[in-house]
Amino acid sequence: MRILFVGDVVGNAGQAMIATYLPRLKQKFHPQVTIVNGENATRGRGIDQTAYKHLLLHGADIVSMGNHTWDNPAIEDFIHDAPRLIRPANFSAGQVPGQGFTLMKVNAFEVAVVNLQGRVFMNPSDDPFAVATDLITELRQKTKLVVVDFHAETTSEKEAFAWCFDGKVSAVIGTHTHVQTNDARILPAGTAFLSDVGMTGPYDGILGMQRSNVINRFINQMPTRFEVAENGRNTLGACVVDLDDNTGKATKIQAVQINPDHPFIS
């Protein structure tokens, strides 16, 4: 089983990169399941139905979210009818719409994809470790192929989660910080791990936002509105994970970048 995971899509620039390169990535790597984090797809915060359908149209099988899930109120208009959209499973249990995981049938196998959010330097949420313990135990009764999008701020929390569930899930892919890390590896019990897969969107912004506003905020600490840097060069962050269908263990993980410094090679 091969999984293609694409990092946080930011604004129109990110959507354009998906339209241009996701079909080409799928043609190159031939994944059975393609996961795209879309929590920043509309104006850098949240997602609407148009953006959701755009991601599906260009090759996403499952769209995951994160701490900006509710920033665009339009999500509430369609989340109930979006079976391939998942938000963090540890959002207040039973109090918010949507689902925290989904199962996708691939030939004779099912792949479970789980979305969770960390708690360090993030908005309050339920304990992701406790929620994952119960949820993963339930899912493993159906399939050994379990992929987790762990949306968190700190590398330490992402690493702790991966080590905690090593051998119990197939992969833990970190999202949220928008900078791809250089630590793709397979842990001893067979879980593939990458602290952060990176973002898909403006390459010359600061985490996808216009540079001037971010720089001024650091200089003067005055409130400012962060806007997506829609003009300029773009980037795409992703990874490819190979899984053993029978054991659920990862056999390979490869980070992928597409930008002016890392041109796409077919």
C-alpha positions as CSV (number, residue, x, y, z in Angstrom):
1,M,0.0,0.0,0.0
2,R,1.4,3.4,-0.9
3,I,0.2,6.6,0.7
4,L,0.8,10.1,-0.7
5,F,0.4,12.8,2.0
6,V,0.4,16.5,1.0
7,G,1.0,19.2,3.6
8,D,-1.1,22.2,4.5
9,V,-2.6,23.9,1.4
10,V,-2.5,27.6,1.9
11,G,-4.8,29.9,0.0
12,N,-5.2,30.2,-3.8
13,A,-1.5,29.7,-4.3
14,G,-1.7,26.3,-2.6
15,Q,-4.8,25.3,-4.5
16,A,-3.0,26.2,-7.7
17,M,-0.1,24.0,-6.8
18,I,-2.5,21.1,-6.1
19,A,-4.1,21.6,-9.5
20,T,-0.7,21.6,-11.2
21,Y,1.3,19.0,-9.4
22,L,-0.9,16.6,-7.5
23,P,-1.9,14.8,-10.7
24,R,1.7,14.6,-11.7
25,L,2.8,13.3,-8.3
26,K,0.1,10.6,-8.5
27,Q,1.3,9.7,-12.0
28,K,4.9,9.4,-10.7
29,F,4.3,7.6,-7.4
30,H,1.0,5.7,-8.1
31,P,-0.4,5.9,-4.5
32,Q,-3.5,4.0,-3.5
33,V,-4.5,6.7,-1.0
34,T,-3.9,10.4,-1.3
35,I,-4.3,12.6,1.8
36,V,-4.2,16.4,1.7
37,N,-4.3,18.7,4.7
38,G,-6.7,21.5,3.7
39,E,-7.1,23.5,6.9
40,N,-5.6,26.7,5.3
41,A,-7.1,26.3,1.9
42,T,-9.3,29.4,1.9
43,R,-7.5,32.7,2.5
44,G,-5.1,30.9,4.8
45,R,-7.7,30.0,7.5
46,G,-10.3,27.2,7.2
47,I,-11.9,25.7,4.2
48,D,-15.2,26.1,2.2
49,Q,-17.0,23.7,0.0
50,T,-15.5,25.1,-3.2
51,A,-11.9,24.5,-2.0
52,Y,-12.9,21.1,-0.6
53,K,-14.2,20.0,-4.0
54,H,-11.2,21.5,-5.7
55,L,-8.9,19.3,-3.7
56,L,-11.0,16.2,-4.5
57,L,-11.2,17.1,-8.2
58,H,-7.4,17.2,-8.5
59,G,-6.7,14.0,-6.7
60,A,-7.2,14.1,-3.0
61,D,-9.0,11.0,-1.6
62,I,-9.2,12.4,2.0
63,V,-8.9,16.0,3.2
64,S,-7.7,16.5,6.8
65,M,-7.9,19.6,8.9
66,G,-6.4,21.2,12.1
67,N,-6.7,24.2,14.4
68,H,-8.2,26.4,11.8
69,T,-11.1,24.0,11.1
70,W,-13.8,26.4,12.2
71,D,-12.1,29.7,11.1
72,N,-14.3,29.7,8.0
73,P,-17.9,29.3,9.1
74,A,-18.8,28.0,5.7
75,I,-17.5,24.6,6.7
76,E,-20.6,24.1,8.9
77,D,-22.8,24.2,5.8
78,F,-21.3,21.1,4.2
79,I,-19.2,19.1,6.8
80,H,-22.2,16.8,7.5
81,D,-22.3,15.8,3.9
82,A,-18.5,15.5,3.3
83,P,-17.5,11.9,4.1
84,R,-13.9,12.5,2.9
85,L,-13.3,15.5,5.2
86,I,-12.0,14.8,8.6
87,R,-11.2,17.2,11.5
88,P,-9.2,16.5,14.7
89,A,-10.9,13.6,16.5
90,N,-10.0,15.1,19.9
91,F,-12.1,18.2,19.4
92,S,-14.7,18.4,22.2
93,A,-16.3,14.9,22.1
94,G,-19.8,14.9,20.9
95,Q,-20.0,18.7,20.8
96,V,-18.9,19.6,17.3
97,P,-19.9,18.4,13.8
98,G,-17.9,16.3,11.5
99,Q,-15.8,13.2,12.0
100,G,-12.2,12.6,13.3
101,F,-11.4,9.6,11.1
102,T,-12.5,7.8,8.0
103,L,-12.0,4.4,6.4
104,M,-11.2,4.0,2.7
105,K,-11.5,0.7,0.9
106,V,-8.6,-0.2,-1.4
107,N,-9.0,-3.5,-3.2
108,A,-9.2,-6.2,-0.4
109,F,-7.9,-3.8,2.3
110,E,-9.2,-0.8,4.3
111,V,-7.1,2.1,5.3
112,A,-8.0,4.2,8.3
113,V,-7.0,7.9,8.3
114,V,-7.1,9.7,11.7
115,N,-6.8,13.4,12.3
116,L,-5.6,14.6,15.8
117,Q,-4.5,18.0,17.2
118,G,-1.7,18.5,19.8
119,R,-2.2,20.6,22.9
120,V,1.1,22.4,23.4
121,F,0.8,26.1,22.4
122,M,-2.5,25.3,20.7
123,N,-6.2,26.0,21.5
124,P,-7.7,23.8,24.1
125,S,-8.7,20.3,23.0
126,D,-9.2,16.9,24.5
127,D,-6.1,14.8,25.2
128,P,-4.9,13.4,21.9
129,F,-3.1,10.5,23.5
130,A,-6.2,9.3,25.4
131,V,-8.5,9.8,22.4
132,A,-6.0,8.0,20.1
133,T,-5.7,5.0,22.5
134,D,-9.4,4.3,22.4
135,L,-9.8,5.2,18.7
136,I,-6.8,3.2,17.4
137,T,-7.8,0.2,19.5
138,E,-11.2,0.3,17.8
139,L,-9.8,0.8,14.3
140,R,-7.3,-2.0,14.6
141,Q,-10.1,-4.4,14.9
142,K,-11.0,-3.5,11.4
143,T,-7.6,-2.8,9.8
144,K,-3.9,-2.8,10.5
145,L,-3.4,0.1,8.1
146,V,-3.8,3.3,10.2
147,V,-2.3,6.6,9.1
148,V,-2.4,9.6,11.5
149,D,-2.2,13.3,10.6
150,F,-0.9,14.8,13.9
151,H,-1.5,18.5,13.7
152,A,0.7,20.1,16.4
153,E,3.1,23.0,17.1
154,T,6.0,21.3,18.9
155,T,8.4,18.7,17.5
156,S,8.6,17.1,20.9
157,E,4.8,16.4,21.1
158,K,4.8,15.0,17.6
159,E,7.8,12.7,18.4
160,A,6.2,11.7,21.7
161,F,3.0,10.7,20.0
162,A,4.8,8.7,17.3
163,W,6.9,6.8,19.9
164,C,3.9,6.2,22.1
165,F,2.0,4.5,19.2
166,D,5.0,3.0,17.4
167,G,3.8,-0.4,16.0
168,K,0.2,0.5,16.7
169,V,-0.2,2.8,13.7
170,S,1.4,2.6,10.2
171,A,2.4,6.3,10.0
172,V,2.4,9.5,12.0
173,I,2.7,12.5,9.7
174,G,3.1,15.9,11.4
175,T,1.4,19.0,10.0
176,H,0.8,22.7,11.1
177,T,4.3,24.3,11.2
178,H,4.5,24.7,7.4
179,V,8.3,23.9,7.2
180,Q,9.3,20.4,6.1
181,T,11.6,18.7,8.6
182,N,14.5,16.5,7.7
183,D,13.7,13.6,10.0
184,A,11.7,11.1,7.9
185,R,12.3,7.7,9.4
186,I,10.7,4.4,10.4
187,L,10.6,3.7,14.1
188,P,11.8,0.3,15.5
189,A,8.3,-1.2,15.7
190,G,7.3,-0.2,12.2
191,T,5.7,3.3,12.3
192,A,6.8,5.8,9.7
193,F,7.3,9.3,11.1
194,L,7.9,12.8,9.8
195,S,7.8,15.7,12.2
196,D,6.3,18.1,9.6
197,V,5.5,17.4,6.0
198,G,5.6,21.1,5.1
199,M,3.1,23.4,3.4
200,T,1.7,23.8,-0.1
201,G,1.5,27.5,-1.1
202,P,3.6,30.6,-1.2
203,Y,7.3,29.9,-1.2
204,D,8.4,33.5,-0.7
205,G,6.1,34.3,2.2
206,I,6.6,33.6,5.8
207,L,4.8,30.3,6.5
208,G,2.7,31.3,3.5
209,M,1.8,34.8,4.8
210,Q,2.9,38.2,3.4
211,R,6.4,39.0,4.7
212,S,5.9,42.6,5.6
213,N,3.1,42.0,8.1
214,V,4.9,39.2,9.8
215,I,8.1,41.1,10.1
216,N,6.4,44.2,11.4
217,R,4.7,42.1,14.1
218,F,8.0,40.9,15.3
219,I,9.5,44.4,15.3
220,N,6.7,46.4,17.0
221,Q,4.4,43.8,18.5
222,M,1.4,45.7,17.2
223,P,-1.7,43.8,16.1
224,T,-1.7,43.1,12.4
225,R,-3.8,41.1,9.9
226,F,-1.9,38.3,8.3
227,E,-2.7,37.8,4.6
228,V,-1.7,35.0,2.3
229,A,1.2,36.0,0.0
230,E,-0.7,35.1,-3.2
231,N,1.9,36.6,-5.6
232,G,5.3,35.1,-6.2
233,R,6.8,31.6,-6.3
234,N,5.2,28.6,-4.8
235,T,6.1,25.3,-3.0
236,L,4.6,21.9,-2.3
237,G,5.5,19.7,0.6
238,A,4.6,16.0,0.7
239,C,5.8,12.6,1.6
240,V,5.3,9.1,0.2
241,V,4.9,6.1,2.6
242,D,4.9,2.5,1.6
243,L,3.1,0.0,3.9
244,D,3.0,-3.7,4.2
245,D,-0.7,-4.6,3.5
246,N,-0.7,-7.6,5.9
247,T,1.2,-6.2,8.9
248,G,0.4,-2.5,8.6
249,K,4.1,-1.7,9.2
250,A,5.8,0.9,7.1
251,T,8.6,-0.2,4.8
252,K,9.7,3.2,3.4
253,I,9.1,6.9,3.8
254,Q,10.3,9.6,1.4
255,A,9.9,13.3,1.8
256,V,9.0,15.3,-1.3
257,Q,9.4,19.0,-2.1
258,I,8.5,20.9,-5.2
259,N,9.7,24.5,-5.5
260,P,12.3,26.6,-7.4
261,D,15.1,25.1,-5.3
262,H,13.7,21.5,-5.8
263,P,12.2,21.3,-9.3
264,F,9.7,18.5,-10.1
265,I,11.3,15.6,-11.8
266,S,8.9,13.2,-13.5
